[in-house]
Amino acid sequence: MSKGVAITGMGIISAIGNNVAENFDALINQKKGITRVDNIKTIQREEIMVGEIKFTNDELIAQLGLPPENNFSRTAMLGVIAAKEAIAQARITDIKKYKTGIVSGTSVGGMDMTEKYYYEYLTEKEPQKYIESHHAGDSTQKIAEQLGIEESFVTTISTACSSAANAIMLGARLIKSGKLDRVVVGGADCLSKFTINGFKTLMILSDTFNTPFDENRKGLNLGEAAAYLVLESDKVVKAENRKVLAYVKGYGNANDAFHQTASSDNGDGATLAMEKALKVANLNPFDIDYINAHGTATGNNDLSEGRAILRIFKDEMPEFSSTKAYTGHTLAAAGAIEAVYSVLALQENVIFPNLNFKTPMKEFNLIPQTELKKKELNTVLSNSLGFGGNCSTVIYSKEA
């Protein structure tokens, strides 16, 4: 039986760490990255809490060695940092040796640059340098250029909260079909006034730490992050004697077309996505050892996802938890962030706790794992759900 598509490298930057090792340390030591906004001047500062990466843009520019005058959005810079770590961990020294592509998810894109244009277009003679970075594909192109992927497959997915999970799915399919030998997959999103004000308008932001799957949940904490994984074919793994971290074994996506900004009350889209992922993986629900839930701590998501999980697993519920109480909801990056966490869970045989949980939801008796738990894990199901569609990924241990 095929194990799936090999994961040979990972990279991440989030509110709880600037690389994979720092993120893992925060997860096992239950260090939250949720704070007030520091890097953005916003009237919402005292109204909300966020998962913010504390590097300023100038510090990111210096870290990447970019010229002071550049048109890299914050999304692109975060993406470059994470993608370069993934390439380094995979020990790739010649990116052009095999057919290599990149599939990157984003929703904010260069909106932070557009905000600069908004304030400066009346006074600046050539403010278009900001507008050139606005579109979603710009961050992907800049990451590709920094990695040296310039003449191959470069594409962007923007399906809101499921973007990075869909990127992983597309990357795996490109390898399985023989179109590419290697694909860098993941996503990046930065915080911006646009997203802060937009989600504030939806009235789903919390003024305190988010509490996934809790009856008294008040809403989500927006986060910013980037994470990428290197997927490689069996041919490359064998030829380069790669160390395999885990495998992308199954995936599925669905859109229940219920509402522009809400999932169906019964979790129809999430149910379909999980069913498809299990089918592609050729697994049954009882084969799943742990669910990394989407778990945004909004009234709609946790109810909808909880019902969907119960529809799939019924009386065979594995442990589950949401890691968004650590990082906040990182939007298009979430699927890749949590794929990295899923691989870490498999590698270390540990279930990360669902922080801040106190009171079970009245609609059902679902209790997330609230303590760090050591357990032998072979298979993790990771959910990325939202009004841009739903996507589930099955990640399989290299030892299974």
N, C-alpha and C positions, 0 to 999 in steps of 0.2 A: 504494500500500500504506500502510495506517495506521501511523503511528509509535508509537501508543499513547497513554497518558494522560500529560499534561505534568506534570513536577515543576517548580514555580516558586519553591520556598523550602525551606530546610533549617535545622535547628537541632540542636545537640548539646552535651552536657556529659558528660565521661567522666574517667577517671583520667589521661588524657594532654592534657586541654585543656578549657577552660570555654566554648568556642565552636567554630565550624567552622574558623576560621583557625588556632587553636591546635592543634586535632586534626591538621590537615594538616601543620603545621610539625613536630609530633612524629613523624608517620608517615614523612616524607621524611628526617628526621634520626635516625630509629631510636631515639627516646626512649621507653623503657618506663615505664609507670605502675604497675608491680608493686612493692609494699612490704609491710611489716608493717601490721597493723591499728592505727590510731591513734584513731579516733573511737568505738570500741566497746570496753567493758571485757569481755574474753572470756578464758577460760582457754586458748583455742586460740591466743593471740597469737603465741607462739614456735613453734607447730606448723605454721602455714600462712602463705602470702603471698597478697595480694589486690590487686585494682585498685580502690583507694579514692579517692574525691573528697575532697580534704583540707579543704573547707569544713565547719565544724561546723554543726549545725542552727541555732544562734543566728545565725551569719553568713548562712545562707541566708534566715532570717526577715528580717534587716535588709536583705539585698539585694532581697528582694521587697516590702519595705515592709509586712509583715504585723504585726498587733498582737502583743505578747509572748504574750498568752493566746490561742492559736489551736489548732485541731485538724488542722492540715496535717501529714500524714505526710511523711517525708523523700522517699518516692517521688513524692508530689504536688508537692513543692517543686522537685525536679529536673526533673520533667515540665513544670512551668510555665516554668522558665528556657529549656529547649530549644524548647518550642512557641512561646514569644514571639519567639525568635530566628528561627524559621522564618517566622512571620507577617511579621516586619520585613523579612526578605530578599525575600519575595514582594511587598513594598510594598503590603500590604493595609491600607487606612485605614478602610474601612467593612465590617466582617465580615458585616453583615446585608444587604449589597447583592445578594448571590447566595445561593442555597440552599446553606448550609454545614453540614457535619457534622464530627464527630470520632470516630475509631476508635482506641482506645488499648489496647495490650497491657501486662499486668503479671502477675506471679506472686507476688511478695512482698506487693504491695499495701500495706496499713497495718500489717503485722506488727510493725514497730518501735514503733508506738503500742500495740499489744496487749501487748507486752512491758512497757511502762510500767504498764499496767493490772495485769498479773500481779504486779508488785512493790508496787503502791500500793493495791490494792483493799481491803486490810484496814485501812488507815489513812485513806484519803481518803473524804470524805463523798459526793462526786459524781465518781467516776472514769470515768463513762460517756462523758465527752467523748473519751476515747481509743478506746473500743469503737466509737463512731460512725464512726471512720476505718478500721476493720479491713477491711471488705469491699473486694474488688478495684475495684468500680465507683466508690468514693469518690474515688480519685485522678483518674479520668477526669472526674468531675463537677466537681471543683475546677479542673482545667485548663480545662475548657469554660467555667466561670464567669469565670475570669481572662481568657479570650480573648473573652468576650461571646457564646459559642455556647450560648444557654440555652433556646431554643425550637425547636431543630432536632433533627437526628439525633445522639444521643450514646450510644455503646455501648462495651463493654469486651470484649476477647478475652483469655482466659487458657488458653493451650495450651502452657504451660511455655516451652521455649526457642524455639519457633516463633511465639510470640504476636505480636510486632511485624511479622514477615513476613506472617502471616495478616491483620493489620490493613491492611497495604499492599494485599494482594490484595483484601480486601473493599472498601476505599476505591476502588480502580480499577474494580471491578465496579459500584459504586454510581454512578460517573460514566458509565461506558459504557452503563449501562441507562437513564440520564436521571433517576435518582432524586434526584441531587444535582449541583450545579454545581462544588462545591469540597469537598474533604475533607482535614482534617488527620489524618495517619496516623503511627503510630509506637508507641513503648513506653517504659516507665520502670520501673526496679527499684532499690531501695536495698539496701545490706548490712544484715543484721540477725543477731541471735544465732540466730534460728530457722533461717535459711538456712545459716549457718556450721555449726551443730551438725548440721543435717539432712544436708548434703553430707559432713560428716565421718563420719557414720554409714554413708553409702554407700561410704566408703573410696576416694573418687576425688579428694581434694584433694592438691595438691602442696605440699611444704614448701620448694620452691624455684621458680625461674622456670619457667613451663610451656613445653613443647617440642613444638609441634604436628607430627605426622607423623614424629616421631623414634622409632626403635626402642626407645630407653631412656626414653621418656616416663613420667612418674610420676603425672600427673593434672592437673586444671585448677586455675587460680586464679580464685576467685570475683571478680566485679567488680560495680560499681554504675555506672549511667549512665542517660541519657535521650536520645532522639533522635526528631525528628519531621520529616516532609516535608509540604509543601503540594502536593496534587494538584488540578489544575484542568482543566475541560473545554475543548475547542477554542473554544467560544463565549466563555468568559471570557478565554482567552488572546488571542483576536482583539479583543474589545471593549476590553480594558484594555491592549493592546499589551505583554503580559507578556514578559519575558525567560525563555526556557525553558532550564532547566539540563540536563535529560535527560528520558527518557520511560520509564514503566513499560510495557514491551511484552508481557511474558508472566509467567505465574505458575501455580503448581500446588501442591497439597498432598495428602498421603496419610498414612495411619497403618497401619503393617504389623501392629499388634496383636500384636507378638512378645513383649513383656515389659513390666512396669510401669516399669522403670528402665533398659532397654537397647534398643538398636536391633538388628535382625537381623544375623547375622554376614555375610550377603551383601548387606546394604544394600537390602532390598526396598523399604522405604518411601521412602528417598532416591531410588532409581532411578525409582519412579513419579512422585515430585514433579518431578524434572528432566524426565522425558518429557512430563508435562503442561505444564510451563512452556514448553518448546520448541514444543509443539504450538500453544498459545495464541499464541505469538509468531510462529508460521509460519516457524520457523527450523530449520535442521539443526545437529547438533553442531559441524560444522566452521565454522559462523558465529560461534561463541563465541570471543572473543579472550582472555578471562581469567576464571578462576573464583575468586571470593572464597569460600573453603571455610569450612564450619562449624568444623572443626579445633580441637576443645577440648583436645587432648593427653591424652585418656583412652584407655585401652587399647581399649575398645569402639568409641568414636566414630570414631577415626581409621582403624581397620581397616574398619569398616562403610562409612564414607563413601568411603574409598579404593577399595574394591571396587565401590561404586555408580558412582563416577566412571569407572572402567575399563569398566564395563558399558555406559555411555552413549557414551563417547568412543573406546574401543578404541585404535586406533593414531593417532588424531587429537587427542592431548592438547594442549590449550592450556596456557599457564603458569597455575599456581595457587598460592595462598598463603592462610594463615590470619592474621588480624590480632589474634587473641586473646592473643598473646604481648605485645602492647602494653597492652591494656585489661583483660585477664582475661575470663572468660565472664560477660557481663552479663545472662544469663538472658532474661527476656521482652523486654528492650531490644535484644538482640543483632541481630535482623533489621533493625531500623531503624538501629542504629549502622553496620552493615556495608552497608546501602543507601546511607547518606551517604558512606561510604568508596568505594563503587562509583561513585557520581556523581563524586566527586573524582578517581578514577582515570581516568574518561572525559574529564573536563574538562582534566586536566593530562597525559593520555597517559603514565601512569606505573603500574607494577605495584609495589605495596608489598611489601617483603620478609617472608618467613616467618622470624621471628627464632628464634634458639636451636637451629636444626636442625643436627645433626652426622651422625647415622647413619641410613641408609635402613632402612625396616621390612623384615623378612625375608620377609614374605608377598608382596610385590610390588615392582616397581622404579619407584616413584613418588617423584620428587624435586621438592619445592616450590621456588619461586623464592626464593632466599635473599639476593639483592642487589637494591637499588633499580634498576629497569630502565625506561628510557624506551622506549615503544613506542606506535605509533598504535593506539588502541583505538576500536572502534565499539560493541561489545556485551559486557556483563559478566553472568555468571550468579552469583548470590549464594545460598548455601545456609544455611538455618537448620533444624537437625535435632535430634531429641531424643525423649524418651519422651512428650512431649505432642503428638507428630505431627511431620511433616516438611513444610517449605515451601521452594520455590525460586522465585526472582524473576529475570526477565530485564530488565536495564536497558539502554537504548539511547541512544546519543549523539544529541544534538540536531543534530549535523552529518551523521549517517549518512543 
